[in-house]
Amino acid sequence: MRSWFSRHKKSRPAADTAPPDAGWLRPESAESLLSTPLRQRLLHTLWQRTALPRSLFDELYQQPVSRFAQLVQQLPASESHHHAYPGGILDHTLEVMAFAAQMRQSHLLPPDSPPEDQAREAEAWTAVVIYAALLHDCGKIVTDMDIVTDDGQRWYPWQGALTRPYHLKFRVSRDYHLHPVAGSLLCQQILPAAALSWLAQYPALFSTLLYCISGHYDKAGVPGELVQNADRSSVAQNLGGDAHRALARPRTSLAGQITTAVRELVRTSFTLNNTASGSDGWFTGDALWLISKTSADKIRAWLLQHGIAGIPDSNSRLFDEMQGCGLIVPTPDDKAVWHCDIAAHGGWTPGTPLTLLRFAPALVWPDTGNRPAVFAGTVTPASKTLAPETPALPAATTTPVHENSSEEPDAFAYSPFCDPGSPQQATTMNKALRAENISQGAATEDNPAPTRDHTVALNTSLSARGFVDWLRQALAEHRLVVNDTLARVHMVEGAAFLVSPEIFKLYIKSTTGETGDEWRRLQKEFQKLKLHRRGDDGINIWTIEVRGPRKVRKVKGFLLDNPQEIFGQTVPEDNPYLSVMQ
């Protein structure tokens, strides 16, 4: 033991200037790590949420974020789940901080306290929420990863920031409940001592912070809920594919999302190879066999819990999607579902053939070292395979099917910059909400929307005033998303922007279930209400520039200079990606 301590007491040599070999990452300064446009926007948003003078913001938040960045460098947030790319944990943490700060604004803290106490402690409670968000995943660099520098030494965060090229490997056997607890280990390295002394003046508040950063969210009250909700929102954004197109990463298709779900469920939820009773699946060396209905239900639930839309609402359609994308191995007669007999060498059998899905092991476990032992038994396909129809879920629990969800989404909006709303915002609007690219879906005067071969008779019960009432109610009930990739309503330079004709089509379809040309009449009637901005030359429809990370697009619609007309007194902030073209 003494020799180990003396060996590790030696100072590490400074990093050389030669470039590291392939596979090694070079440490960067906090200033460099935080200089990307996305991270700068997130920090600016966080500053806006706190409403502090810049000098105080730098002391309370910029400084700990810089310390955090120096520790996590370009480490990913996960191996194959969310933000699984170099720098992912830094992006994810900044997103969670921005989400949490926004959500905190709708809560009076501490709950059930006199207004004077809430006013006096407001900034301290804001700090608790933001600090808890900052530290919520930092334990991963302690519990989930092995980080080695180019001199062969293991690195631990309590040794200080990395100074040499490094690479990492995720631990095969890791406890997924441990990293939230480990966050408290790094608290004093990241948070300023003066800030901790300030928060410690408020015992209840300080206790909440300690519960949060040690993973006891069940005891952390509202701040704990806010951090967990912010975490889920960031994960959902990333898995949905639109949040990080700004970093020019490959898009996440539905096939990729299903693959991620299967891997996570196999790793954390499914029971495999039970030789004495039932299992969720069996690994036979050449295939992973999963019970079809159980797997489909759990895959769908996992995707919905992570905020992913466009999931087929019946198992048969989900099977078709998986088969069409090559995620499952079909039967000899090209069916998705296999009919198999299961028998353990010890004598156990389910007593009846089971319907199974067959996955290639390489899809589920890219690293062969992570695969489980082979099932001590046999999985034998029957002579006849079945593909039973699975009834659709009841209407009350059915998720809308977004037919174009595999399309690459545009970087139209980034939810940490706006109100993320309730988790159901993006999924409960009804089947009229389609996950299509806004700039493709919005027709212009020069490029009118295509119509169907047959037209729908005009429905005189649909009116412009009815449209405005519907719009107000849908926004008030958070059934319409705002400032998001899927949104038909945005805030642009202080005005409400209605994407046309899509917003009118959405109203008609959600009201009558029909589509067609009726939006044209409705749009003309809306103009007669004179709620929108008119240009000096009599223009009604305005062109809005959508500035993404790699390209600029245009979309057209109506501007309402009085956004309270549809939002009431709760007007969202401007979408930072949009600007009015003069």
PALUM-947388 format. One line per 3 residues: number of its first residue (from 1); their letters; for each residue x negated, y, z of C-alpha. Coordinates in steps of 0.5 Angstrom, whole numbers, plus 500, padded with zeros to 3 digits. Each point is the difference from the previous one (the first is absolute). Example, Ala and Ser with C-alpha at 12.3 -4.5 7.8 and 13.67 -1.06 7.14 Angstrom:
2
1	AS	475:491:516 | 498:507:498
END
This chain:
582
1	MRS	500:500:500 | 494:505:502 | 497:499:493
4	WFS	507:501:496 | 500:507:504 | 493:502:499
7	RHK	501:498:492 | 506:504:500 | 497:506:503
10	KSR	496:501:495 | 502:506:496 | 502:499:493
13	PAA	496:502:494 | 503:506:496 | 503:498:494
16	DTA	496:500:494 | 501:504:494 | 500:494:495
19	PPD	507:498:497 | 503:494:504 | 501:494:496
22	AGW	507:498:497 | 505:499:505 | 497:505:505
25	LRP	503:506:502 | 496:506:502 | 502:504:506
28	ESA	503:507:499 | 501:506:504 | 507:502:502
31	ESL	500:506:496 | 499:496:494 | 505:495:502
34	LST	505:505:501 | 499:504:494 | 505:496:495
37	PLR	506:503:498 | 504:496:503 | 497:500:507
40	QRL	500:508:499 | 507:500:499 | 502:496:506
43	LHT	495:504:505 | 504:506:497 | 506:497:501
46	LWQ	498:498:507 | 498:507:502 | 507:503:497
49	RTA	504:495:505 | 496:502:506 | 501:508:498
52	LPR	493:501:504 | 495:505:499 | 495:497:495
55	SLF	494:501:506 | 504:496:505 | 503:495:494
58	DEL	492:499:499 | 499:498:507 | 506:496:502
61	YQQ	501:496:493 | 494:501:495 | 495:499:504
64	PVS	502:493:503 | 502:498:492 | 493:501:498
67	RFA	498:496:506 | 505:495:498 | 497:500:492
70	QLV	493:499:502 | 502:494:504 | 504:497:495
73	QQL	496:502:494 | 503:496:494 | 503:494:503
76	PAS	507:498:498 | 506:499:504 | 501:493:499
79	ESH	497:494:496 | 506:499:495 | 506:504:503
82	HHA	501:508:500 | 494:505:498 | 496:494:499
85	YPG	494:504:496 | 494:504:502 | 502:505:504
88	GIL	507:498:501 | 500:500:508 | 498:508:500
91	DHT	506:501:494 | 505:496:504 | 498:503:507
94	LEV	501:507:497 | 507:498:497 | 502:498:507
97	MAF	498:506:503 | 504:504:495 | 506:496:500
100	AAQ	500:500:508 | 499:507:500 | 506:501:496
103	MRQ	504:496:504 | 498:503:506 | 503:506:498
106	SHL	507:497:501 | 500:498:507 | 500:504:506
109	LPP	494:498:505 | 500:498:505 | 507:497:500
112	DSP	506:502:505 | 495:505:503 | 502:508:501
115	PED	499:504:494 | 495:504:503 | 496:494:501
118	QAR	501:498:493 | 497:506:498 | 494:500:505
121	EAE	498:493:498 | 502:501:492 | 493:500:498
124	AWT	497:495:504 | 505:495:498 | 499:501:493
127	AVV	492:499:501 | 502:493:504 | 504:498:493
130	IYA	495:502:496 | 494:497:504 | 504:494:501
133	ALL	501:499:492 | 492:502:499 | 498:494:505
136	HDC	506:495:498 | 495:496:495 | 493:502:502
139	GKI	500:493:504 | 499:496:494 | 493:502:499
142	VTD	499:497:506 | 504:494:500 | 502:498:493
145	MDI	493:501:496 | 493:498:500 | 496:506:498
148	VTD	492:499:498 | 495:505:498 | 495:499:495
151	DGQ	494:498:505 | 505:494:503 | 502:503:506
154	RWY	508:500:502 | 503:507:501 | 505:502:505
157	PWQ	503:506:501 | 498:502:507 | 493:500:497
160	GAL	502:506:496 | 501:502:493 | 497:496:495
163	TRP	493:502:497 | 498:495:495 | 503:496:494
166	YHL	505:495:503 | 505:495:498 | 506:496:503
169	KFR	504:494:500 | 506:499:504 | 501:494:505
172	VSR	503:494:498 | 503:499:507 | 503:507:502
175	DYH	505:501:505 | 505:505:497 | 502:503:507
178	LHP	494:502:502 | 498:506:496 | 505:504:503
181	VAG	497:499:507 | 493:501:498 | 502:507:498
184	SLL	498:503:507 | 493:497:500 | 499:506:495
187	CQQ	504:505:503 | 494:504:503 | 496:500:494
190	ILP	505:503:495 | 505:504:505 | 497:507:503
193	AAA	498:500:507 | 504:506:501 | 506:498:497
196	LSW	500:494:504 | 499:504:506 | 506:505:498
199	LAQ	505:494:499 | 498:497:506 | 503:506:504
202	YPA	507:496:498 | 500:494:503 | 506:497:496
205	LFS	498:503:494 | 493:497:501 | 503:493:502
208	TLL	503:500:493 | 494:501:496 | 496:494:504
211	YCI	506:496:499 | 500:502:492 | 492:499:499
214	SGH	500:493:504 | 506:497:496 | 505:500:505
217	YDK	505:504:495 | 506:497:504 | 498:504:506
220	AGV	498:506:496 | 507:503:499 | 502:505:494
223	PGE	492:501:498 | 499:493:499 | 506:499:496
226	LVQ	498:506:496 | 493:497:499 | 503:493:498
229	NAD	505:503:495 | 495:504:497 | 495:494:499
232	RSS	506:497:497 | 501:506:495 | 493:500:498
235	VAQ	500:492:499 | 506:501:496 | 497:505:495
238	NLG	494:496:499 | 503:494:498 | 506:504:496
241	GDA	494:502:496 | 501:507:499 | 496:503:506
244	HRA	493:499:497 | 501:500:493 | 497:507:502
247	LAR	493:496:501 | 501:497:493 | 501:493:503
250	PRT	503:494:496 | 508:500:501 | 503:495:505
253	SLA	505:497:496 | 506:495:502 | 496:494:499
256	GQI	494:503:504 | 505:502:506 | 503:493:500
259	TTA	493:497:500 | 498:504:506 | 506:498:503
262	VRE	499:493:499 | 492:500:503 | 503:504:506
265	LVR	505:495:502 | 496:494:499 | 494:504:504
268	TSF	505:502:506 | 507:497:499 | 501:493:497
271	TLN	498:494:503 | 497:495:496 | 498:492:500
274	NTA	504:498:506 | 500:493:500 | 505:499:505
277	SGS	505:504:498 | 502:506:495 | 496:505:497
280	DGW	501:506:496 | 495:497:495 | 494:495:498
283	FTG	493:500:498 | 498:494:495 | 494:503:498
286	DAL	502:501:493 | 506:504:502 | 504:504:505
289	WLI	507:497:501 | 505:505:503 | 507:499:502
292	SKT	504:504:494 | 506:503:504 | 496:502:506
295	SAD	494:503:497 | 504:504:495 | 504:503:506
298	KIR	494:501:504 | 496:503:494 | 506:505:499
301	AWL	501:502:507 | 492:501:500 | 501:505:494
304	LQH	506:503:503 | 496:502:506 | 495:503:497
307	GIA	504:504:496 | 499:497:493 | 506:501:495
310	GIP	502:496:494 | 501:493:503 | 504:496:497
313	DSN	506:499:505 | 501:492:498 | 495:495:501
316	SRL	501:497:493 | 498:507:497 | 495:500:505
319	FDE	497:493:497 | 501:503:493 | 496:506:502
322	MQG	494:496:503 | 500:495:494 | 500:505:495
325	CGL	494:503:503 | 496:494:501 | 501:500:508
328	IVP	502:493:500 | 499:493:497 | 506:498:496
331	TPD	503:493:499 | 499:496:494 | 506:502:497
334	DKA	499:507:502 | 504:501:506 | 497:504:506
337	VWH	503:496:505 | 497:493:502 | 504:494:503
340	CDI	495:496:504 | 499:495:505 | 496:501:506
343	AAH	497:495:505 | 494:500:505 | 496:495:501
346	GGW	502:499:507 | 507:498:498 | 504:507:500
349	TPG	504:502:494 | 506:505:500 | 504:494:497
352	TPL	502:504:494 | 497:503:494 | 498:507:501
355	TLL	501:506:495 | 493:503:500 | 496:505:496
358	RFA	493:499:498 | 494:505:500 | 493:499:498
361	PAL	495:500:506 | 496:505:497 | 506:505:499
364	VWP	501:500:508 | 493:499:502 | 495:503:496
367	DTG	494:498:505 | 500:493:500 | 497:500:507
370	NRP	507:503:502 | 504:494:498 | 503:495:505
373	AVF	499:493:501 | 503:495:495 | 507:498:502
376	AGT	499:493:503 | 506:497:496 | 503:500:493
379	VTP	504:505:496 | 503:496:494 | 504:504:495
382	ASK	507:496:498 | 501:498:493 | 505:505:500
385	TLA	499:507:502 | 505:505:502 | 501:508:499
388	PET	506:501:504 | 504:506:500 | 499:505:506
391	PAL	506:504:502 | 499:507:500 | 500:504:507
394	PAA	506:503:502 | 501:507:498 | 499:503:507
397	TTT	493:497:500 | 498:500:492 | 494:505:498
400	PVH	501:503:494 | 496:497:494 | 496:505:497
403	ENS	499:498:493 | 494:504:498 | 496:499:506
406	SEE	494:497:497 | 499:506:496 | 494:504:502
409	PDA	503:506:505 | 497:507:498 | 497:504:506
412	FAY	506:504:501 | 500:501:507 | 496:497:506
415	SPF	505:499:506 | 495:502:506 | 501:507:497
418	CDP	507:500:501 | 506:498:504 | 499:492:500
421	GSP	507:499:502 | 503:494:503 | 498:493:497
424	QQA	506:499:497 | 499:506:495 | 497:497:494
427	TTM	505:494:501 | 507:501:501 | 502:506:495
430	NKA	503:494:496 | 499:497:494 | 500:506:496
433	LRA	493:502:503 | 495:497:495 | 492:500:501
436	ENI	499:503:493 | 494:505:499 | 504:507:501
439	SQG	496:503:494 | 502:495:496 | 507:499:502
442	AAT	502:508:500 | 502:502:493 | 499:506:497
445	EDN	504:505:496 | 495:498:494 | 500:492:502
448	PAP	507:499:502 | 502:493:504 | 501:494:496
451	TRD	508:498:500 | 503:493:500 | 503:498:494
454	HTV	507:501:503 | 502:506:504 | 504:501:506
457	ALN	506:504:500 | 500:506:504 | 502:500:507
460	TSL	503:506:502 | 500:499:507 | 492:501:500
463	SAR	499:507:501 | 494:505:501 | 503:502:507
466	GFV	500:493:501 | 493:499:498 | 498:505:505
469	DWL	504:497:506 | 497:493:498 | 493:503:500
472	RQA	501:504:507 | 502:493:503 | 495:496:497
475	LAE	495:504:502 | 503:501:507 | 500:493:501
478	HRL	493:499:497 | 503:495:495 | 496:504:495
481	VVN	493:501:500 | 496:506:499 | 493:502:498
484	DTL	499:493:498 | 498:496:494 | 507:497:500
487	ARV	504:507:501 | 504:504:496 | 500:506:505
490	HMV	493:504:501 | 498:506:503 | 496:504:496
493	EGA	497:507:502 | 506:502:505 | 506:497:495
496	AFL	503:494:500 | 499:496:493 | 505:495:497
499	VSP	497:495:495 | 505:500:494 | 504:497:497
502	EIF	498:494:505 | 503:503:506 | 507:501:497
505	KLY	499:493:497 | 499:497:507 | 506:504:503
508	IKS	504:497:494 | 498:493:501 | 500:500:508
511	TTG	507:503:499 | 503:496:495 | 495:494:498
514	ETG	500:503:493 | 495:503:496 | 500:503:493
517	DEW	500:507:497 | 505:503:506 | 494:504:503
520	RRL	500:505:494 | 507:502:502 | 498:500:507
523	QKE	493:504:499 | 504:506:496 | 505:500:506
526	FQK	495:501:505 | 497:506:496 | 506:503:501
529	LKL	500:500:508 | 494:505:499 | 496:497:506
532	HRR	494:499:496 | 494:505:497 | 501:503:494
535	GDD	494:503:496 | 500:507:497 | 501:496:493
538	GIN	506:497:502 | 496:493:502 | 504:495:504
541	IWT	495:494:500 | 493:501:503 | 494:496:498
544	IEV	496:498:506 | 493:498:500 | 498:493:503
547	RGP	493:500:502 | 497:493:501 | 493:498:502
550	RKV	498:499:492 | 506:503:496 | 505:505:500
553	RKV	507:499:498 | 506:504:499 | 507:499:503
556	KGF	506:504:499 | 506:502:504 | 504:505:504
559	LLD	497:505:505 | 504:502:506 | 497:507:504
562	NPQ	505:498:506 | 498:493:502 | 504:501:506
565	EIF	506:499:495 | 499:493:500 | 495:499:506
568	GQT	503:504:505 | 496:502:505 | 495:495:500
571	VPE	496:501:493 | 494:496:499 | 493:503:498
574	DNP	498:501:493 | 497:494:496 | 493:501:499
577	YLS	499:497:493 | 505:504:497 | 500:507:497
580	VMQ	505:504:496 | 497:502:493 | 502:507:498
END
